[in-house]
Amino acid sequence: MPLAPVVTPSTPHLINNSYIVMLKPDIDAQTMLMHFDFLEAAHSEDPLDADFESDMGGIKHVYDGPKSKGYAGAFSDRTVERIRAQPEVEYIEMDQVVWASAMDTQKNAPWGLSRISHRPKLRFSTLGKYEYDTDGGDGVDVYVIDTGINIKHEEFEGRAKWGKTMPANDVDDDGNGHGTHCAGTIASRRYGVAKKATVIAVKVLGSNGSGSMSDVVGGVVWASAEAAKKAAKARAEYAATGYTAHKGSVANMSLGGGKSRALDDAVNTAVENGMHFAVAAGNDNRDACNYSPAGAEKAVTVGASTIGDDRAYFSNWGTCVDVFAPGLSILSTWIGSKTATNTISGTSMASPHTAGLLAYYLSLYPSKSFDPKTSTLNFDAVAEFSTVANSEYPIAGISSVVSVLKKLMPTWFARETVLAFEPGYDVAAVPGTLSPKQLKAAVKTLSTPDVLSDLPSGTPNLLIFNNATSA
């Protein structure tokens, strides 16, 4: 029987004796338990030094998300070889250090929100002016997979929650500021794209802005599992009442490291299970395809632009980049107090603009704030129905008229009301919303084309746009 492959990322920042073990996605619960029994015995027979020990015989994380099964831990070379021989193992990847993608602090006023709500280059009449739908983000959860969030910051208005801390023996707090800054760009009152979204902290990086790839993978799997639970509850609510306030879940990852099959697989699997993902392209001025999660094909990979519509000098580029968003001198929320702010730069700041836009569009579909050209709905009929139902958004109409609304929807909508269905890349996780494939296409279709300069060959010339203005 062939041995499972060991993937060694091309980075000098590998973590000694630390591994990510991915099991086959169709593994059943009994086989998984038997594998852990084997692992405990194998590790006991050939343990590492005490510094590597954990409560579960070398295991640091267990990944038990939808179609993402596996674990991470520290094991001896002999134990790794025995793991490779197990038929249920898909592959093993050496763990590595991951960093937040922010650049140096700069002291300029925020401009990113203005830019994404106007097609032409910013001028005095549009600088500092953000045009938006006030319901943007309502009913959407955004998981910020980062250093944590200052959830008590007043700009979040109670819409920030702590979800999960992945690093062992760490605290439920943002000791760095990077995650708080990203969350503020996504959903804060003053600096956010989607001002009614809920942001959820998934801490995978420490106070120094770095962490292990195994922690990051664990954060992605945890967020995907939580989003799947929320979507299942929303489907049940919709089936019972004809209505659900939940519109779906988005994730933002403004971090990166060397190429990692485990991280790219985790992100793509999360998207395949109905989660919408924005990821930073990276700050090395190189091909984004050579980095993770930037190279995850089903996420929306975001490069950084400047106030003058140039590609930011640090931004990665290439065919793996989907869109660009403001990423130089971005003002947002920070740590240290309930009112703290900071101005920083990086593709880390571009990605949350896009995650916020994913939440914004997801919450507004279907409505006139969402461009009809990218929709499968009969917008004229929906608008007429909306007047009768006295509801701005027909999907939130009362249950007594849901049957009328369904007649106006494409055929896939009626099928989605059945509880026993599988969300997917092209199937929305929540009835009446958009699938990740549809929403990614919408963001790219609505982006402003051909306004950016200094783009290497093969890099898409698309700047995100919230469709709030005609010019």
N, C-alpha and C positions, 0 to 999 in steps of 0.2 A: 504494500500500500504506500503511495507517495506521501511524503511529509508535507505538512502545511508550510507555505513559504514564510520566511521572515523578511519583512520590509525594513530596510535601513534608510531613513531619510537622509538626504544629502545636505547635512548641516553639521557644523562642529559642536553643536550644543546638545548632544545626546545626553540622556540621564542614565548613568551606569546601572545596569541590572534592573531597569524599570521597563515594563512591557505593556502593550495594549493587545489583548487577545480577543479577536472577533470570532464569534461562533457563527455557524451557518444560520441564515435568517429564519429558516423553517424548523429550527430545533424545537422539540416539544419539551414541556416542563420536566418530565421524568428523566429524559436524557440529560437535561441541564443539571438537575440535582445529582445524577450519577457522575457527571463530569466534575462537579465540585467535591464530591466524595473522593474521587481519584486525585484531584489536585491537593486536597488536604493531606492525603497519605504521601504523595510524591514530595510535597514541600517538607513534611515532617522528616522524611528519610534524608533529605539533602537541603537543610535550611541555610539561609544567608546569615550574616552577622546580625547581632541584636539590633543594630541601627535600622535594619530593613524590616524587622518583624512588625506584624500588625495583628489585630484581633482575629482575623480570618485566615491565618496561615499564609501570609504574603499578599493577600488580596487587599487592595486599596479602594477600588470601586467595583460595583456590579452594574452592568448596563442591561436594563430590562425594559427597553422601549419597544414600540411597535416595529417589528422587523429589524431591530437593532439589539442584538443579544451578545453579551460578552463580559469582559472584566479587565481590570488593570491591576498591576501589582509588581512587586519586586521578587524575582526568582533567580535561582542559580542557573548556570548554563546547562547543567544536566537536567534540571526540572523543565527548562524550556524545550529541550530536545524531546522529552517525554510528552509534553503538551503537544508538540508538533505532530506526534504520531497518532493522536486521537482523531478519529474520522469526523467528529462533529466540529472540528476547528477549521475555520475558513482561512485565516492568516494571522500572523503575529507581527506587530510593528514595535520597533524600539521607540521608547518615549523620548520627548525632546522638550526643550524650553520654548515657551511662546511669550510674545510681548504685545502689549497694547501698541497701537499704531500712531500715537500722537507725535507731533513735532514740537518745536520750541514755542514757548509762550510769546504772544505778540499783543500789543495794546491798540487795537482798532475797534471801532463800533461794529456791531453785527450787520451783515448785509445779505446773508444767505437766504433768508425768508423772502426778502424783496425780489431776489433774482429768480427764485423758482415760481413766482406768481406773475412774471412778465416775460413775454417772448423776446423783445429787443434788449440790447445791452442796456444796463442801468444808466440812467441820467438823473439830473437833479430832481426832476419831477417824480421819479419812481424810487429813488434811493431812500431806504427807511420806510417804505410803504409795502406792507404785506396784505395782499388781497386773498381772502379765504372764506370758505363756508364755515360758519360757527359750529356746525354739528360734526365737523371733521374729526374722526377718531372715535366717535361714540359707539360703544358696544364692542370695541376691539382691545385685546390684550397684546402688549408688546413685551416680549422677554428680552432683557438687555443682558447679554452674556458677556461679562466684563469684570470690572473690579468691585462691583456692587453699586448701590445708589444711596445717596443721602435722602432717605425716604421722608425725613421730617422737613425738608426744604419747602418753604411756603409756596414756591412757584408750582409745585405739583398739586396743590389744593386737595390733598388727601388721596390722590389717584396713583401714588407710588406705594408698592408693597414689596416686602422681602419674600423671595421665593426659596432659594437654596444656596448654601455655601458649600462648594465642592472641596477646596483644600482642607486637609485634616487639621484640626486644632486651630482653625482660623475663626474670626469673629464675624457676626452678621452686621458688617459696617463697611463703608467705602473709605479705606485709609489712603487712597491715591487721588481720587477725584475724576479719573478718566471716565468711569462708568456713569457717574452723576452728570458729567458734561454731555455724554451721548444721550442719556435719558432726557435731559433738558431740551436738546434739539429735537427729539422725537415728540415730546408731549407736554412740555411745561407751558404755563400760562403766557409768558412773555417771549420765550425763545423757541417754542415748539411748533412744528408743522401741523400736527394733529392734536389740537388743544383739549380734546375730550377723551383721548385714549388713556388706558391704564398701563403703567409701566411696572414690570416685575423684575426684581433684581435676581440674577443668577451669577453668583460670584465664582469666577474661575481663576482670577489673577489676584496676586497679593498686593500689598501696599507699595511695592517697588514697581508695579506694573508688569510683572512677569509671572509665569506659572508653568505647569507641566501640560503637555499635550493630552495626557490621560485625564487630567481634571477638566480640560476644555471639552473633550469628547463626552465626558460624563455630564457636563452642563447641557450640551446639546441634546443628549438622549433624555435627560430629565425634563427639559423644557418641552420636547416633542411629546413625551408621555403625558405631561400635564395638559398640553393643548388638546391632545386626543380625548382626554377625560372631559374637558370642558365642551368640546364639540359633540361628544356623545350625549352629554346632558342637554345641550341645546337641541339636538335632534329629537330627543325624547320629549322635551317641552313643546317643540313645534308639532310633533305628531299628536300630542294630547290637546293642545289649545289652538293650533294654527298660527302661533306667534312665538318668537324668541328674540330677546334683546341682544343676544350674543351674535356678533358678525364674523368672528374668527380670530386667529392668532397670528402674530408676526414675530419674528426674531431679528435682532441686530447683533452682529459680531464685528466689532471694530478692533480686531486683533489679527495676528498672523504669525507664522513661523515658516519653517521649511516645508517642502511638499510632504503631505501626510495622507496616505490612502484612508486611514481610519477616520480622520476628521472629514475629508471630502465625502466619504461614504455616509457618515453620520448626518451631515448636512443634507445630502441628496435624499437619504431615507426619510428625514424629517419632512422635506418638501413633498416627497411622494405620499406621505401620510396627511397632507393637507395644510402644512404650515408654510407661511410666506416668509422668505429669508432674504435679508440684505447683508452683504459682507463687504468689508473694505478691501480694495485692490492691493494695498500695501504701499510703503513709502520708500522704495529702493530705486525708483526710476528705471525699472526693468520690466520684463514680460511677466504679467500677473499670472500666467498659466503655470509658472514655476513655483507658486506659493500656495499655501492652504490657510484658510478656506477659499481664497480668491479663485482657485481653479475649479471649485465645485460647480458643475455645469447647470444645475437647476436653481441655484440661488441667483439673486440679482447682485452682480459684482460691480462695485462703484469706485470710479476714479475721482480725483479731486480737481476742481476748477478754481480760478481766481476771480476777483471782482472785475477784472478786465477781460474775462472770457478766454483766458489762456489755460492750458493744462498746467496745474501746479508743478513746479520744477521737480518735486519729489515723487509725484504720483506714478505708480506703475501703469502700464498700458498694455495694448495687445488685444488679441481676439477674445480673450476670456473676460475682458471688461465689457459690461452691458451698457452702462450709462455713466455720465459724470454728474457731480453735484458740488455745491460750494464746500470748500475744505480748507481755505486759507484765512486765518484771523477770524475765527468763529467765536462769538460770545455766547456763553450758556451758563447753566447752574454749576456750582462747585461745592466743595466740602468746607467744613470749619464753622459754619453757622447756618441758620435757616434762610439767610439772604445772600450768601456768598456767590460770586460769579468769577469767571476767568475766561480769557481769550486764548485759544490754542489752535494749532493747525495740524492737518494730516488727513489722509483718506479715512481715518477714524471719525472725522467730523463730517465727511461727505456721506458715509454710509448711513448714519442716523437721519440725515435729511431724507434719504430714500426710504428708510424703514418707516419714518413718519408719513411719507407720501403713500406707502403701501397701506398703512392703517387708515389714512385719510380717504383714499379711494374705496377701500374695502367697506368702510362705514357708510359711504354715500351712494353706493350702488344698490338699487337703481334710482337715479334721480337726474334732474337736469344739470346738476353739478358734475355729473359723470358723463363723459362724452358719448353720445349715442353711437358714433361710428365704431366703437370698440365693443359694443354690446350685442348680445343675441336677442334682446327684448324688442318688442314693438313699442317704442317709446311714445308714439302718438296715442296708442290705446291706453298705455299705462297712465299717461298724463290725464286722459279723460276719466279714467277710473279714480285717480287720485282726488280729483275734484269731488266726485260723488262720495268717496269715503272720508273726505275732510281730513286727509292725512298727507303730509308732505312726502313721506316715503311709503309707497304702497305695500312694501314687504312688512311694514309694521302695522298694517290695517287690522281691524277687528276680525275675529275668527268667523263671524257670520257671513263675511263677504270673501273669505279666502278662496272659496270655490270659484268665484267670479275671477279673482286675480289669477288663479292657476290657468284659466283658459287663455289668458294673455301671455303666459310664459311659454318658453320653448319646452319641448317634450321632456328634456332631461330634468327640468325642475320638478315635474310631477313624480318622477322616479325617485328623486332624492328624498322625498318625504317618508319613504319607507325606512324604518330604523335599521334593518339588516342590510346595509350597503357599505362598501369600502371606499373611504376617501382616497384620492389619488392625486397625481400631478395634474391631471386634467378633469378631476371630479372634486367639486367644492366640499369642504368638510362640514359646512353648515348650510342648510337649505336656503336657496335664494341668493347666495353670495357667489363669489368668484373663486374658481380653482387657482392654484398657484400658477399654472401655465397661462390661464386667461389674464390674470392680474399682471404677470411679468410682461406679457405682450402688450397690455394696455399702457403700462408705464413707458415702454419703449416707443409705442406708437404715438403717444401724446407728448413725448419729449421734443424739445426744440432742436431741429437738426441744423448742422453745418454752421454753428456759431463759434465753435472753439478753435483755437489755433495751437500750434506746436504739438500736433498729434502724430506719432509714428505710424507708418503704413500698417493697415489692417485694424487700426483702433477705431471703434465707432464714434462718430461725431454727434453725440446726443447729450443734451443737457436737460435734466428732469424739469417738469412743468406741472403745476397743479390745476391747470385748466380753469382758473378763476377769472381770467381776463381774456379779451380777444386780441390784445396787443400789449 
